[in-house]
């Protein structure tokens, strides 16, 4: 059951736990990264992305009478390193144009935050395979296309065109089934060739849309939701097909034939992670001693834990925030920055922090850059009793008030 979004305006803690500053109905603009520049996306195509490209989404929201901006940097799984680097640079330039207070969120395909998925007016976020080729043309479409439609706890859906690749021969079928069951895209760095989708990519928890040159089918897994069915129906409209409705277990022979035959697939119900399974952790990043250090802040988080002359890392598991104090040194900003031109700079300390986590963190976890004084509710809600005027109060007066 989707949560009551109206409560987001009453509780910053709720906004933080769900990762939602609002319900996605604010003003938005989208650009596709082309070379070192960005090209506006037609509003009619909002919500449709290509895994071979990178995009920048600018979003404006209101919360508690305050206006804020979020810049999402969406990087497709098959996007080139040049485009990924350009997307980060363009986002920094956009932040400067907005006055330097925008929240920057790096999003790697497959790790889309709930709020990003809510921006498209109840329509699914659609991710096609391929994109702009090196010859500046669109990738050739396969004769058979398989889309997986999955909803998040808020009821927003994402439809992803399944991509399977081989490298000097087909991959082991068991490995393919495992990858497809986790709803991830298999991307190999070296030259690869596409192979047709197979039934091993099906999942009982989701809805799938299969489109071939002669027919199309909407396959409904036994544990799928109504939101996922509606998402698949909308996708069918985009693709201009009228699919045959199939319930899991009632498939016709032509369906299996289009997938290369029937094979094993994931039939285990999806388990939703509990929010309190990973409590938030706050770290102070400083080089005042001449050596860069990270130190965890103990106890319940309060606004006073944030030092304006430092860079802080807030790990909420689903996202990693990099908070930049107004008085932080440039070296600290470079070390802990959540975006940059190259892999060496990009998410530097935040990425290394996740890599060092013994819990084997997903490197695609979104990294969010937040600047002092421009904190969104998805950040402030993790702290006890946040006061937006806190930074405007004289430090001595603030100390006297706390006595």
Buried (B, 14 or more C-beta within 10 A) or exposed (E): EEBEBEEBBEEBBBBBBBBBBBBBEBEBBBBBBBEEEBEEBEEEEBBBBBBBBBBBBBBBBEBEEEEBBBBBBBBBBBBBEEBBBBBBBBBBEBBEEBEEBBBBBBBBBBBBBBBBBBBBEBBBBBBBBBBBEEEEEEBEEBEBBBBBBBBBEBBBBBBBBBBBBBEEEEBEEEEBBEBBBEBBBBBEEEEBEBBBBBBBBBBBBBBBBBBBEEBBBBBBBEBBBEBBBBBBBBBBEBBEBEBBEBEBEEBEEEBEEBBBEBBEBBBEEEEEEEEEEEEBBBBBBBBEEEEBEBEEBEEEBEBBBBBBEBBBBBBBBBBBBBBBBEEBBEEBBBBBBBBBEEEEBBBBBBBEBBEEEEEEBEEBBBBBBBBBBBBBBBBBBBBEEBEBEEBEEEEEEBEEEEE
